[in-house]
Amino acid sequence: MSERYKPIDMAETGPKAVRTAFANQVAYCRANDARVTARVVAALGTLLAKPASEFARRIAGWQGPPLADALPLRAAGGIHALHLSQAAHELAPIYADSEDINDNAIIAGVIARHEAALLPWLDGPPQTNEAGRSSNFIAAMLWLADKGLPPRFDCLEIGSSGGINLMIDRYHYDLGGVHVGPQSGAMAFTPEWRGNHPPQHAIEFVGLKGCDVAPVDLTDPAQALRLKAYIWPEHHIRFARMEAAIAAATDEPPQLVHANAADFVEAELARSQANGTTRVLMHSIVWQYVPADQQARVTAAMEAAGAQATPDRPLAWIALEANRTVHHHELIVRYWPGGEAPRKLAHAHAHGAWIEWLG
């Protein structure tokens, strides 16, 4: 499969789109230091030409847009879950990144033996909750404070999954030497910082609430396993972070509701906003999974609310989302009043390893 992305419309459907989605996912994984996941996705992709199982036939004949549906990651998540639960020991050499083995034959054999367990993984989108991405949210809030917005943030998050980033106030951050959050936080983040450091400000959180179409209870071992299955196995620190997030949620669950993005944003923006607070919509690696009609509703709701924003009750929109052309993620911010045009503040690693600050 190609090491480079192939142009594809996120809404495109059909067998060619499925093949391209798998090729793109392989390239994306390799570009983000996920060699093992790339191997699994590549092996799954080889099954599409002559699908010999119901699992492969469902993938090959996918009716929706495979890239927007993250179809390759749905399938890879199921394979990883079998490995994590030790239900398929023959996967161990792949996840050990061993050489001189036949990935295609191993994956095909596992599918043949565990198809009943794998099929449900195709029924819902991946859950890619990652605490490391919250460093970008913090950097953006420091930038907003530097623009004169009140540094008391009332945060709304869409696609919150298990609510790991809704516990952002419990973590400590070292962003190019700028420290934010409790020293003895539930987690500590020191991403490799490239460029000038962000501005230094004291910030606080007055609200943290999120939504998801399939919210995850971090304290339920079965649901936590599902989240772990979507963690790229080569990124060991992410598993440690997941355990820390589970412990934090056990102490005090994040405020997380079952709702789609558009319904949630419209309802929350209709709430009264306290003077001296900045209301923030934030999301990371979520927008591609939000249906186009909901994207339009969220955008319209934000722009309508922004038109009513005041310097004492401003509104901001912080998005960390994939740019699949350049193989990395971009931190984009808008705010009202005065910053209606999108502003790119940073390029960032998919899981928070580094941030290239442009702000």
N, C-alpha and C positions, 0 to 999 in steps of 0.2 A: 504494500500500500504506500501511497505517496507520503513523503515527509512534509508536503506543503498543503495548505488548504486549497480546495477547489471552490470556485464561486458557487454559491447556492442561495436561493431565496429561502428565508426561514419558513415560509408558508408552502414551499414546494412539496409535493407528495409523489408517490410512485416508486417503483423499484430502483430507478436511477438515483433518486433522492436518498433512498435508504443506503445504497452503496456509498454515496458521497458522504453521508452523515458518519458512517463508520470510518472512512478514510480521514475525514476531518478530525474526528475524535482521537484517532491515533496520532496525528500530527500535533494536536493540542496537548495531549498527554506528554509526548516527547519534549515539547517546548517548555513544559512546566515540571520537568524532572520526575515524571511518573512513568518510568520505563516498564515496570511490571504491569500496570494498568494498560499501557499501550499494547503489551504482548497479549493480554487477555482480549482486548477489543479487536486486535488484528486477527486473532484466532477465531473469534466469533464472526468476523466479517467474511472469512473464507467459507463459512457454511452457507452463505446466501446464494451462491451459484446453483447448488443442488441441495436444497434443504431436505434433510432426511428425518426430521423430527417435528413434532407439532410446535415446539419452542422456536425452532429455526423457521418454520413456515409462517408462524405469526409475525416474526420479525421481517422476513422477506416480503410479506404481503401487507405490511403496515399501512393502515388506511389514513392515518393522520400525517402531519408534517414531522418527519423523524428527527430533524435537527431541533426544532422547537420543543418537541416532546422528549428530548434527551434520550432517545431510544437506546443508543449504545451504552449509556450509563445505567439505564434500567437493567439491561441484560448483564452487564459487568457487575453490578451490585449483587445480583442473585448469585453469581459465581463466587464472589468474595464472601458472601454470607455462608455458603457451604464450607469454604475454607476456615472461616473464623469459628464456626461451630464444630469443626473437625468431622463433618459428615462426609467429606470427600478427600481422603488422605492423599489421593493421587495428584491433587493440585499443589501439594507442598513444594515440589521442585520449581514450579512456575513462580510461586510467591517467594521462593528463595532466590529467584532470578538466576537459576542454574542454566548453564549452557548445554548444548548438544542434547536437547530433548525435543520431542515433537509436540509443540504446543497445540497444534491443530488436532492431533489424535487424542491428546489428553482431554481437551475441552469437549470434543465430540463424544467421548466416552462418558464424561461426567454428565452431560446433558441427557444421554440415553438412560443413564441409571437414576437420575434425580429430576426428571422432567416435571413431575407433579409439584415438587418444591420450587422449581424455577418459574413456572408459568405465572404465578401471582405477581412476581416482580415486574412483569410487563404492564400491570394494570394501573400503576400510578407513577407520578414523576419522582425523580430522585430527591432526596433530602440532603442538601449539601451545607448543613450548618457548620460554620467555622469561626471560632472566636478570634482567630488572628486577623480577620478582615476588619474587626472593630477598631483597629489602630487607625484605619482610614477615616472612620467616622469621627474619631477624636480629633485627628488632624484638621478635618474640615470644620469642626466646631470651633477649634482655636482660631482658624482663619475667619470664620464668621464673627467671632468676638472681636477680632482685630478690625473688622469692618464697621464696628460700632453696634452690632446687634447685642441685645441683652444676653449675658453668658449664663443664663438660667434656662435650661433646655427641657421642653416637654416633647418627648420623642415618640413617634409612631413608626412602627416597622411593619412592612408587608413581607410575606414569605418567611415568617419567623421560625418555621420548623419547630425545634424544641425550645426556642426562646433563649438560645445561648447568648446572642448579642443584646438581648433585653436585660442582661445582667452586667452591662458595660460599666456601670457605676461601681462594681465590685472588683474591677481589675486595675492593675497598675501598668502604666505605659512609660517607656523611655523612647521618645521620638526625636532622634538626633540630639539628645541631651536635654530635651524639654520633658519634664516629668509631670504626669497627670495621674490622679487616682491614689487610693490608699496604698501605702508601702507594703502592707501585709495583705495584699489583695488575693482573691481566690486564684488568680492567674497573673503572670507578669509577661509583658510583651516588649521586646527590644528588636524591632525589625531593622535589618540593614538599611541605614538611611543614606540616600543619595541626594545631593543638592543641599541648599540652605535648610536650616532647621525651621520648623513652623513657628509662628509667633507664640510667645509665652503669655498665658492668661489663666486666671483661676476660673474654672467652670463648675457648674453644679447641675444636677438633674432633678427636676420636679415631677417628672412623669416618664414612665417607660412602659409602653403597651404595644403589643403586636398581634398579628393575625396570621393564620395559615389555613389553606383548604383542607389540610390533613395534619393538624397539630400533633406534636410528639410529646409524650410524657417521659421526660428523661429519667424519672425514677422507676419506670417499668422496664425490667431487663430485656424483654422481647422487643420493645420499641427502641430501646437504646442500641440493641444489636443491629437493628435496621439502619440507624444513623452510622454506626461504625462500619457497616458494609459499604457505605458510600465514601468512606475515607480512603484515599489512595494509600495502599499498604506501605509504599516506600517512605511515606512521610510519618515517621514514628512519633514525632513530637505531637502530632495531631491526636493520636490515641491518648497520650497523657493529658492533653487539654480536654478531651472528651470526658475522661474520668473526673477531672477537676470540675467540669461543668455539671456533671451528674451530682457531685457532692454539694455544689453550691445550690442547685435546684432542690436538693433534698432538704437543705437548711431553710430555704425560702423560695418557693416556686416563682418563676417569672410570670408576669401578667400577660396571658396569651389566650386569645379567643378563636373560635372556629368561624371563619368568614372568608369570603374571597376579597381580593385586594380592593376592588372598586367599591363594594358595599362598605367595607371597613373605612376606607379613606373618606368617603362621603359622609358617613355617620360621625366620624371623629372630628372632621373639619366643621361640622355643624355645632359642636360643643362650644361653649363660651371659653375664651382664652384669657388668662389672667394678665393684667398689666405687668410689664417688666419681664416677660418670658418670651422666648423664641420657640415657636412650634416648628418641629422638624419632621418631615417624612424621610425615612432612610430605608435603603434596601441594598443587598449585595448578592450578585449572581442569581437574581430572581426575575428580572424584567423579561428575559427570553421565554420564561414559562407562563407569563401572564397573557391570556388571550387578547387579541388585538382590540376587541370591543371594550375590554376592561382597561387596557392601556389608555384608550381614548377617554374613558370616563375619569380615570385617575388624573390624567393631564388636564382635562377640562375643570375638574374640581379644584385642583391645585391653582390653576390660573385664575379661576373665579375667586377663590379665597385670597389669593395674592393681591388681587385688585382691591380688596377691602383691608389689606394689612396696613399697619401703621408702624412708625419707628418704635413705639412702645410695645407693640404686639405684632412683631414681624413673623414671616413664614419662610421656611427654607426647605430645600429639597436636596438631599445628599444621596448620590447613587454611585455605587461601585459595581460596574458591569463590564462584561467581556467585549473587547474589540477583536473580533476573530480575524481581522486582516493583519494585525500586527502581533498576534499571539500573546497579548497581555491585557490587563484590565486597566480601566481609566476611572479616576475619581472625578465626577462631574457635580458641580454645585450650582443651584439657582437660589435666589432669595428675593423677597419682596418686603418693602419697596426698595428699589434702587439697583437690584442685581438680577433683573428678569432674564437676561441672556445667559445661557449655560456657560460656565467657566470650568475649564479643565485644570484641576489642582495637582494631579499626580498621575503617574503610571505606577502600577502596583503588581506584585506577585499575586497569583490566584488565592494563596492561602496565608498571606501576610508575611512572607519571608523577607521581602524588601519593599521599600517605597521610594520612588524617584519623585521628589517634590518639585513641582513647577510653580507653586503658588507664591 
